[in-house]
Amino acid sequence: MYTAALAILALTSVAQGTLIIGTVAAGTAVTVSAGAATLGLLGGVVLLKGLLLGAIAARRGKRSAEDSQDAAFAVLTNAEPAQCYRRLICDLAAGAIPDNDKILNLFNTEVSPISPKFEYATAAKVGKLVKNAGLCEVRYSCPLSTAEISKVFA
């Protein structure tokens, strides 16, 4: 419950500052400006750090911790600018961004393919496998460079 509330709080303020350029129509691309992507990524970073703290605090109630994480990752998925959160996780796992907050610990166990967390766990696996931020950039589209993501994460 704590993690879901943190997710909503972090992303509510981000959603108010999100700027989408373009229109949504059949065959029309929607692009997100770098400023909006930075705002969105910042909210996601807060959420990921909150998930980590929640996971540490809830070790004794495994099922409720998983439910709370699923709820938070569902919020994260719905608010994700481009694929910047997945890119961040891939970059962390590839070693391009230091994981001082130990965010990757959230992805040490197997995740069900129907879990909202699955795509993020996959991003961590991709990063560990390729060990190259350039390949993370190819796989996960985000208007920010690894250096820009690193600045937001710091």
Secondary structure, 3 states (H helix, E strand, C coil): CHHHHHHHHHHHHHHHHCCEECCCCCCCCCEECHHHHHHHHHHHHHHHHHHHHHHHHCCCCHHHHHHHHHHHHHHHHHHCCCCHHHHHHHHHHHCCCCCCCCHHHHHCCCCCCCCCCHHHHHHHHHHHHHCCHHHHHHHCCCCCCHHHHHHHHC
